[in-house]
Each structure stands twice: as structure tokens, then as C-alpha cells.
Amino acid sequence: MRSGFNSQVALEPELPTRAREERRGSPRIKRGIPVDPVGDRTCCMSSRGTYDLVSILSSSEKPAVSSSDRPTAAFAVSLLAGVLILINGAVLGVVSSFIAPFIGAQAPGPVPGAGQAMMVSGILGVLMVVGVVLGIVVIVAAVMLYRNPPQKTLWGVLVLVLSIVSIFVGGGFLLGLILGVIGGILALIWKPKTT
């Protein structure tokens, strides 16, 4: 009895149907050898005529994209925006740890200003987490924009929207917000060079 995940998937029909496809000149059959439907690879086949999904998914065969066919300006500007938003979020955390004790010392009450200090520290702490997460996601979107230019619209919109949302956490000292908007727009209007 076999248990566990079977990574072998039969992509080809049984022998009689296969023979008919071979006679018809099916694109799935090339000289009697089953061909990977994703490309023209036979390297991932087992002896049973099935494809090993682990090998297919782990293969890093991607079309080569030269550096001139990448949105380099959009990447650089978006990356800088993400770094500024990330730093702004971290600064909010540092500021919250320094401001909270001073707020507590100035308020009257049985425990002077304990409630206000905790509230301000909590709000700044949440803003810090949001700022750091926004910065990291903008950085990841910028890197993905550079690594995967065909999906420039997705990554450009993500950089643009998250940079605008970052205004609630300081916007990367406002410079990150401006650079993020510029980087997102550059990504959206970028067109690959035609040869």
C-alpha cells in the first residue's frame, strides 16, 4: 500500500489514443516521445511516460531577459521608496519608546498619566508595525517588478497604492510617498524595447 504525495502525474493518454495522436501529428507527441505541455522538455519524464511535478516545478528554465528589457528606473525609485517607508516605520517605533515615559510624567492622577502613555505608545507601536510591513511589501514589489517585467502592471499598482497608503504612517518622511508614486507610475508606463 502506497501512502504520501504522488508526484507522478500521467499527462499522456493510454497507448491506443497515443498511437492515434502520433498518426495525426499531435503537438503533444514529437517523434513518439511525449513532450512536456509547458515547453519542449523531456528531461522530467519518468520511464512510465509521466512527468515528475517536483522536477517541473523546481526547474528554473525561464526566458532570459536582458537588463535593457527591465524597468530599471521604476525598480530603483520604488526600491528607494520602500526603504524610506521601512525606515520611517522603524523610527516610529523608536520614537514611541522615548515619548511614552515623558507623557506619563506630566499627567495628573493616582498613577500619573499611565493610561495616556500606554495609549500613545500603543498607537505608535501599531503605526510602526504597519509602516514596516508597508515598507517590506513595497520593497518586495519593486524586486518582483525587476525580476518579472511582464507583470509590471500588478507590481506597479501595488507600489503606487501602498505608497499612497503609507501617508498614514508618515509616508517615508513624505519623500518615500512621492518616490513610490513616481516609481509606480514609471512601472505602469514602461514598455519593453522592441528590436
Secondary structure, DSSP 8 states (H G I E B T S, - for coil): ---S---EE--S--HHHHHHHHHHT-TTEETTEE--TTSS--TTB-TTS-EEHHHHHH--------GGGS-HHHHHHHHHHHHHHHHHHHHHHHHHHHHHHHHHHHS-TTTTTHHHHHHHHHHHHHHHHHHHHHHHHHHHHHHHHHH-GGGHHHHHHHHHHHHHHGGGGTTTTTHHHHHHHHHHHHHHH------
